[in-house]
């Protein structure tokens, strides 16, 4: 799963745990409902300001950390480098 999609799922879960709808948060944050949907579906590529306002409304914060690199398992090597 892509990082944006994974983060979007976490944001959507946080919103649902607060029993808030996207429509309610759109009214509160001034961010269009379709933009909130893009964020939650991992398709948002807009302003960092918008993302931070949405996260702030959910009492979340943006964290920057080093990328994690993971090598494939030995069992996966055959599927990664097939005969094709």
HUJO-V775513 format. One record per pair of residues at least 24 apart in sequence whose ideal C-beta (glycine too) atoms are under 8 Angstrom apart, sorted by the first residue. I is the first residue (numbers start at 1). GAP is how many residues later the second one is. D is the distance in whole Angstrom. If there is no record, write none. Layout:
I,GAP,D / I,GAP,D
This chain:
2,40,6 / 4,38,4 / 4,39,7 / 4,40,7 / 5,36,7 / 5,37,3 / 6,36,7 / 7,35,7 / 8,31,6 / 8,32,5 / 8,33,6 / 8,34,4 / 8,35,8 / 8,36,8 / 9,31,7 / 9,33,8 / 11,28,6 / 11,29,6 / 11,43,7 / 11,44,7 / 11,47,7 / 11,49,7 / 12,28,4 / 14,44,5 / 14,45,8 / 14,46,6 / 15,25,7 / 15,43,6 / 18,40,7 / 20,38,8 / 25,29,7 / 25,32,6 / 25,33,8 / 28,29,6 / 29,24,5 / 29,25,6 / 29,28,5
